[in-house]
Amino acid sequence: MAYPGSTSDALQKVVGGFGRWQAGVSILMALLKLPIAWFQLGIIVLEARTDFWCARPHGLYRNFTVEEWRNLSHPRLGKGGYDACRIYDLNYTIDIVQDVAEGSSTVACQNWEYSRDIFKENIVTEWDLVCGRSVLVDVAQATFMAGVLLGNVVFGIVADRMGRKLPLIVAIALQGAAGVLSALSPWFSGFLVARFLTALATGGTMIISFVLVMEIVGDKWRTTIAILYQIPFSLGMCVMTGISYIQRDWRDFQFTLSAISMVFVVYWWFIPESPRWLLAVGRKKEAIRIMERAARWNGRDVGVVKEVLQNLTSEQEAVSAGRKATLIDLIRTPNLRRNSLSLFFSWFLAGLIFFGFTQSLGRIGGNIFVTTIIAGIIGVPGTLLCMYVIRFGRKKTICISHIVSGTACLLLVAVPTGMFPGDWPRVLLSAISLSGMSLTFPTLYVFSGEIFPTVVRNVGVGSSSMFSRLGSVLAPFVKSLGAFGDFWPPLIIGCCSLLGAAVIFFLPETKNCGLSDTLDDGEQFGKKHSQDKENRNYIQVSQLQSDPV
């Protein structure tokens, strides 16, 4: 007997929407978010703020304390600090006993000394990425984020042609191997290349693992699993912080993370190929074998698997043979175009805000280990809370999360570093800001999936994610504005958060609304509600005009 439904219906019929098999695969895929977090946010440790000053002439002034040397040789800045990039133009090989006159000429430093109080070595101290070379830190992280974006695209294409399993294992192996190379590179240029390859693989791991999970769980479980899937990313921040506390040299830190990430190649013997992909390319025998194993794990009737999958015909094959939706379809008609562009901009802002802020955690003040681990811990309840608060409305949740994070960031501007012991108000405000950000991404994913119609849902959400990556590419340069004042990064991020709330406000609410299927449905979505509201307002105004005073 032919089974007339879609591939999704058939898979759920034989193994169920969610059971032990889907849970096991989903957990394995979610654990890959641990190394994803390590590599994406490792820059917090790799370039952690380090106090530095111009180096003393070789063999001279070693009996001077750092403060005495600075007083002697460094120009003072307006707020009582020192210019760590310039030094008085004097002959330091002779004894200097008098004070240097204000206004004396200065020259740029050629070498620097660094504080080793927190980290023994990081990429800043290794390659003197300070003063005029400090922008290279941001170039390194922007290059990494660009690599993640490219990895999403490249590995996404490869996975559609070769399946999910093999490209995923290749990405995992490349991620670990390139990470090890970056830890061993004696040159900054080699470090950049290795980091880019790591990012390329990280982007591949992200996209394939998520797609595999979405392809094996039932339709009604996808929102829940998509949210829960994000939790290990926050846990990864906590693990990363613990490793950085033990490994205070950046090479040891990077090598440890990379070596641990290589362990995930054992997934080759534990994860299945996507049965949905196998059916799509006509490899039914392999799909049947995997689904029989899945049915057995889930306690379902194994006997019906072959019958149902062998007879998948007609409708599903006709749909797959039809014209594929493209990005152009999202901007072809006015209402869908407005919704799509608003969502793209919202995702761009979300990427800029989250990565711009998290990459600045090392510069917030206070203890870097405490600040970072708090950020990771807060992400877990924030993600779980998302599953509850979105019931009150997707728009409300995103708007409130943006307003909370934006307001906290703007308050950071009013609290300079060093004003309070341990910078506790800045740490507290950072925690509040991150709690808002932890709600934004998972809710935005659900919201986007409900606004885009079925025929363009994958390309819509995928394109939105790419705009988020573009925002993350610019994030390091927002952080770099801290060189002109600690208030600039939180000021810009706070304003972007409030702008994000404003953009979402103009999109239609999707709570309790059925999903749009066709492009025409997507074009009409939100229009009817607006029209009904206008009609109600018109009726009310007409009644008021006709009522006697």
C-alpha positions in Angstrom: 0.0 0.0 0.0 1.4 3.4 -1.0 1.8 5.9 1.8 0.5 9.2 0.4 2.0 11.6 2.9 5.3 13.5 2.9 8.7 12.2 3.9 8.3 13.9 7.3 5.0 12.2 7.8 6.4 8.9 6.9 9.4 9.2 9.2 7.2 10.2 12.2 4.8 7.3 11.4 7.5 4.7 11.7 9.7 6.0 14.5 7.6 8.6 16.2 8.2 12.4 16.6 10.6 12.0 19.5 12.0 9.1 21.4 15.2 7.5 22.7 16.8 7.4 19.3 16.1 11.1 18.5 17.1 12.1 22.1 20.4 10.3 21.8 21.4 11.8 18.4 20.2 15.2 19.5 22.4 15.2 22.7 25.4 14.1 20.7 24.9 16.9 18.2 24.2 19.5 21.0 27.5 18.5 22.7 29.3 19.8 19.6 28.3 23.3 20.7 30.9 23.0 23.4 33.9 23.3 21.1 32.0 25.7 18.9 31.8 28.0 22.0 35.4 27.5 22.8 36.6 28.6 19.4 34.1 31.4 18.8 34.7 32.9 22.2 38.3 31.9 22.9 39.4 35.4 21.9 38.2 36.5 25.4 41.2 34.7 26.8 43.6 34.9 23.8 43.6 38.7 23.8 42.6 39.5 27.4 43.4 43.0 28.5 47.0 43.1 29.8 48.7 46.1 31.3 51.8 47.1 29.3 54.5 49.8 29.1 57.5 50.7 27.0 60.4 48.3 27.6 63.4 49.5 29.6 66.7 49.6 27.7 68.5 46.3 27.7 70.2 45.7 31.0 69.3 49.2 32.4 66.9 50.3 35.1 66.3 46.8 36.3 66.4 48.1 39.9 63.5 50.4 39.2 60.0 49.4 39.9 57.5 49.5 37.1 56.0 52.6 38.6 59.3 54.3 38.9 60.2 53.5 35.3 56.9 54.9 34.1 57.3 58.1 36.1 60.7 58.6 34.6 60.1 57.8 31.0 56.4 57.8 30.0 54.3 60.9 29.2 51.4 61.3 31.5 47.8 61.3 30.3 45.0 63.7 31.5 43.4 61.3 34.0 46.6 60.4 35.8 47.6 57.4 33.6 50.5 57.0 31.3 50.9 56.8 27.5 52.0 53.2 27.1 52.8 53.7 23.4 55.3 56.6 23.6 58.4 57.4 25.6 60.4 60.5 26.2 63.1 61.0 23.6 66.2 60.8 25.9 69.4 59.0 26.1 68.6 56.4 28.7 72.1 55.0 28.8 73.2 57.8 31.2 71.9 58.4 34.7 68.8 60.6 34.8 68.3 62.2 38.2 66.1 65.2 37.4 62.5 65.2 36.4 61.7 65.3 32.7 60.2 68.6 31.8 56.6 68.6 30.6 56.4 69.1 26.8 59.6 67.2 26.1 59.6 65.4 22.8 58.5 61.8 22.7 59.0 58.8 20.3 57.0 55.7 19.7 58.0 52.6 21.7 59.7 49.8 19.8 59.4 47.1 22.5 57.1 46.6 25.5 57.0 44.8 28.8 53.8 43.2 30.1 52.1 42.4 33.3 52.0 38.7 34.0 49.6 38.9 36.9 46.7 37.0 35.2 48.1 35.3 32.1 51.7 34.2 31.5 51.3 34.8 27.8 48.6 35.6 25.2 48.6 36.6 21.6 48.9 40.2 22.5 52.1 39.7 24.5 53.4 37.1 22.1 53.4 39.3 19.1 53.2 42.8 20.6 49.7 43.5 19.4 49.5 46.8 21.2 49.4 50.5 20.1 49.5 50.7 16.3 49.3 46.9 16.0 46.3 46.4 18.3 43.9 46.4 15.3 45.4 43.1 14.3 43.6 41.5 17.2 40.3 42.6 15.7 41.4 41.5 12.3 42.1 38.1 13.7 38.6 37.7 15.2 36.9 39.3 12.2 38.7 36.8 10.0 37.5 34.0 12.2 33.9 35.1 12.0 34.2 35.4 8.3 35.5 31.9 8.2 32.5 30.7 10.2 30.2 32.4 7.6 32.0 30.8 4.7 32.0 27.4 6.5 28.2 27.6 6.8 28.0 28.0 3.1 30.6 25.6 1.9 29.8 22.7 4.3 26.1 23.3 3.7 26.6 22.7 0.0 28.8 19.7 0.5 26.4 18.2 3.1 23.5 18.5 0.6 25.6 16.6 -2.0 27.5 14.0 0.1 25.2 13.6 3.1 25.5 14.9 6.7 27.7 12.3 8.4 31.0 12.4 6.4 31.2 16.2 6.0 30.4 16.6 9.8 33.3 14.3 10.8 35.6 16.0 8.4 34.6 19.4 9.9 35.2 18.1 13.4 38.6 16.7 12.5 39.6 19.9 10.7 38.5 22.0 13.6 40.7 20.2 16.0 43.7 19.9 13.7 43.7 23.5 12.7 43.2 24.5 16.3 46.4 22.6 17.2 48.2 24.3 14.4 47.2 27.7 15.6 48.6 26.8 19.1 51.9 25.8 17.5 52.4 28.6 15.0 55.5 30.7 15.7 54.2 33.5 13.4 51.1 35.7 13.6 50.4 35.1 9.9 50.4 31.4 10.5 48.1 31.8 13.4 45.7 33.8 11.2 45.6 31.1 8.6 45.1 28.3 11.1 42.4 30.2 12.9 40.6 30.8 9.5 40.7 27.0 8.8 39.4 26.4 12.4 36.5 28.8 11.7 35.7 27.2 8.4 35.4 23.9 10.2 33.4 25.4 13.1 30.9 26.9 10.6 30.5 23.4 9.0 30.1 21.7 12.4 27.4 24.3 13.4 25.3 24.0 10.3 25.4 20.2 9.7 24.8 19.3 13.4 21.8 21.5 13.6 20.4 20.4 10.3 20.8 16.7 11.3 18.9 17.3 14.5 16.0 19.1 12.7 15.8 16.3 10.2 15.2 13.5 12.7 12.8 15.1 15.2 9.1 15.4 14.6 7.5 18.7 13.6 6.0 19.6 16.9 9.3 19.0 18.7 11.4 21.2 16.5 10.9 24.4 18.4 11.7 22.8 21.7 14.8 21.0 20.5 16.0 24.0 18.6 16.0 26.0 21.9 17.5 23.2 24.1 20.2 22.6 21.4 21.7 26.1 22.4 22.3 25.2 26.1 25.8 23.5 25.6 27.1 26.7 24.1 26.6 28.5 27.4 28.1 25.5 29.2 31.0 25.7 26.8 31.8 29.2 28.1 32.0 27.8 31.6 34.3 24.9 30.6 36.5 27.3 28.6 36.8 29.6 31.7 37.8 26.7 33.8 40.5 25.6 31.4 41.8 29.2 31.0 42.1 29.4 34.8 44.3 26.3 34.8 46.2 27.0 31.6 47.5 30.5 31.9 49.6 30.3 28.7 47.6 30.8 25.5 49.3 28.1 23.6 48.6 25.5 26.3 45.0 26.8 26.5 44.5 26.6 22.7 46.1 23.2 22.4 44.0 21.8 25.3 40.7 23.0 23.7 41.7 21.7 20.3 42.8 18.3 21.6 39.6 17.8 23.4 37.5 18.8 20.4 39.3 16.1 18.3 37.7 13.5 20.6 34.4 14.1 18.8 35.6 12.3 15.7 34.5 9.1 17.5 31.0 10.2 16.4 31.7 8.3 13.1 30.9 5.1 15.0 27.8 6.5 16.8 25.8 8.8 14.7 23.6 7.8 11.7 23.3 9.4 8.3 20.2 11.5 7.9 17.4 9.1 6.8 15.6 12.1 5.3 18.7 12.9 3.1 19.0 9.3 2.1 15.4 9.2 1.0 15.8 12.4 -0.9 18.7 11.0 -3.0 17.0 7.6 -3.6 19.1 5.5 -1.2 16.1 3.8 0.4 17.8 0.6 1.5 20.2 2.5 3.7 17.4 4.7 5.0 15.3 1.6 5.8 18.2 0.1 7.8 18.7 3.2 9.9 15.0 3.7 10.5 14.6 0.0 11.6 17.3 0.6 14.2 15.6 3.8 15.2 12.2 2.1 15.5 13.7 -0.6 17.6 15.3 2.0 20.0 12.0 3.9 20.2 9.9 0.7 20.9 8.0 1.0 17.6 6.9 -1.7 15.2 9.9 -2.5 13.1 7.8 -4.5 10.6 6.1 -1.4 9.1 9.3 0.5 8.3 10.1 -1.2 5.0 6.5 -1.1 3.9 6.0 2.6 4.6 9.4 3.8 3.2 9.4 1.5 0.1 6.1 3.0 -1.0 6.8 6.6 -0.6 5.7 8.0 -3.9 3.9 10.6 -5.8 3.3 13.7 -3.7 6.7 13.9 -2.0 8.7 13.2 -5.1 6.6 15.7 -7.1 7.3 18.4 -4.6 11.0 17.7 -4.5 11.1 17.9 -8.3 9.4 21.3 -8.3 11.0 24.7 -8.5 13.2 25.4 -5.5 12.6 28.6 -3.6 15.4 31.2 -3.6 16.4 34.3 -1.8 14.7 36.3 -4.5 11.3 34.9 -3.6 11.7 36.5 -0.1 11.9 40.0 -1.6 9.6 39.7 -4.6 6.4 41.0 -3.0 6.1 44.1 -0.7 4.8 42.6 2.6 7.1 39.5 2.5 9.9 41.8 1.5 9.3 44.1 4.4 9.1 41.2 6.8 12.2 39.5 5.4 14.4 42.6 5.4 13.3 43.5 8.9 14.2 40.0 10.1 17.6 40.1 8.3 18.4 43.4 10.0 17.3 42.0 13.3 19.6 39.0 12.9 22.4 41.2 11.9 22.0 43.3 15.0 21.7 40.2 17.2 25.0 38.9 15.9 26.7 42.3 16.4 25.3 42.7 19.9 26.0 39.2 21.3 29.5 38.8 19.9 30.4 42.4 20.4 29.5 42.2 24.0 30.8 38.7 24.8 34.1 39.4 23.1 34.5 42.5 25.4 34.0 40.5 28.6 37.7 40.6 29.3 37.5 44.4 29.3 34.4 44.9 31.5 36.5 45.0 34.7 36.6 42.8 37.7 38.0 39.3 37.6 37.9 38.0 34.1 37.3 34.4 35.2 34.3 35.4 37.4 32.8 37.6 34.7 33.1 35.0 32.0 31.8 32.1 34.0 28.8 34.2 35.1 28.1 34.9 31.5 28.1 31.2 30.7 25.9 30.3 33.7 23.3 33.0 32.9 22.9 31.7 29.4 21.4 28.3 30.6 18.4 29.6 32.6 18.0 32.3 30.0 17.6 29.7 27.2 15.3 27.6 29.3 13.2 30.6 30.2 12.8 31.3 26.5 10.6 28.1 26.2 8.2 29.6 28.7 8.1 33.4 27.9 7.6 32.9 24.1 4.1 31.7 25.1 3.2 35.3 25.9 4.3 36.4 22.4 7.4 36.3 20.2 7.5 40.0 19.6 7.1 40.9 23.3 9.9 38.5 24.3 12.4 39.8 21.7 11.5 43.5 22.4 11.8 43.1 26.2 15.1 41.1 25.9 16.5 43.8 23.7 15.4 46.6 26.0 16.8 44.8 29.1 20.2 44.2 27.5 20.3 47.6 25.9 19.4 49.5 29.0 22.0 47.5 31.1 24.7 48.3 28.4 23.8 52.0 28.5 24.1 52.0 32.3 27.6 50.5 32.0 28.6 53.8 30.3 27.8 55.6 33.6 29.9 53.3 35.7 33.6 53.7 34.8 36.1 50.9 35.3 37.7 51.0 38.7 35.1 53.1 40.5 34.0 50.3 42.8 35.9 47.3 44.4 36.0 44.4 42.0 33.9 46.5 39.5 30.9 44.7 41.0 28.3 47.1 39.4 29.8 46.6 36.0 29.8 42.8 36.5 26.2 42.9 37.7 25.1 45.1 34.7 26.9 42.8 32.3 25.1 39.8 33.8 21.7 41.6 33.3 22.6 42.5 29.8 23.6 38.9 29.0 20.4 37.6 30.5 18.5 39.6 27.9 20.7 38.5 25.1 20.3 34.8 26.0 16.6 35.1 25.2 17.0 36.9 21.9 18.6 34.3 19.7 16.4 31.2 20.4 13.3 33.4 20.3 14.4 35.0 17.1 14.9 31.6 15.5 11.3 30.5 16.4 9.9 33.9 15.3 11.6 33.7 11.9 10.5 30.2 11.3 6.9 31.2 11.9 7.0 34.3 9.7 8.6 32.7 6.6 6.2 30.4 4.6 7.0 26.7 4.3 8.3 26.9 0.7 11.0 29.4 1.7 11.4 28.6 5.4 14.8 26.9 5.1 16.3 29.6 2.8 14.7 32.3 5.0 16.1 31.1 8.3 19.4 30.2 6.7 19.8 33.6 5.1 18.9 35.2 8.4 21.6 33.2 10.1 24.1 34.5 7.5 23.2 38.1 8.3 23.9 37.2 12.0 27.4 36.1 10.9 27.9 39.4 9.1 27.1 41.2 12.3 29.6 39.0 14.2 32.3 39.9 11.6 31.9 43.5 12.6 31.7 42.8 16.3 35.5 42.9 17.0 35.7 46.4 15.6 33.0 47.6 17.9 35.0 46.2 20.8 38.2 47.9 19.5 36.5 51.3 20.0 37.3 50.7 23.6 40.8 52.1 22.8 39.2 55.5 22.6 37.2 55.1 25.8 35.7 52.2 27.8 32.3 53.7 27.3 32.2 53.3 23.5 31.5 49.5 23.1 28.6 49.4 25.6 27.2 52.6 24.2 27.1 51.3 20.7 25.8 47.9 21.7 23.2 49.4 23.9 21.9 51.6 21.1 21.9 48.7 18.7 19.8 46.7 21.2 17.2 49.4 21.5 17.2 49.7 17.7 16.7 45.9 17.5 13.6 46.3 19.7 12.2 49.0 17.5 12.7 46.9 14.3 10.9 43.9 15.8 8.0 46.1 16.9 6.9 46.6 13.3 6.8 42.8 12.5 3.5 40.8 12.9 3.0 38.7 16.0 3.0 34.9 15.2 1.6 33.6 18.5 -1.4 31.3 18.0 -1.1 31.9 14.2 -1.0 29.0 11.8 2.1 28.6 9.7 2.1 30.1 6.2 2.7 27.5 3.5 2.8 29.3 0.1 4.4 32.5 -1.0 0.9 34.0 -1.3 0.2 33.0 2.3 3.4 34.6 3.4 2.6 37.8 1.5 -0.8 38.0 3.2 0.5 37.2 6.7 0.2 40.2 9.0 -1.9 42.1 6.4 -5.2 40.7 7.6 -4.5 41.5 11.2 -3.6 45.1 10.3 -6.6 45.5 8.0 -8.9 44.1 10.7 -7.4 46.6 13.2 -7.9 49.5 10.8 -11.5 48.4 10.2 -12.2 48.3 13.9 -10.7 51.7 14.4 -12.8 53.0 11.5 -16.0 51.6 13.0 -15.2 53.1 16.4 -14.5 56.5 14.9 -17.7 56.3 12.8 -19.8 55.4 15.8 -18.3 58.3 17.8 -19.1 60.8 15.0 -22.7 59.5 14.7 -23.4 59.5 18.5 -25.1 62.7 19.7 -23.0 64.9 22.1 
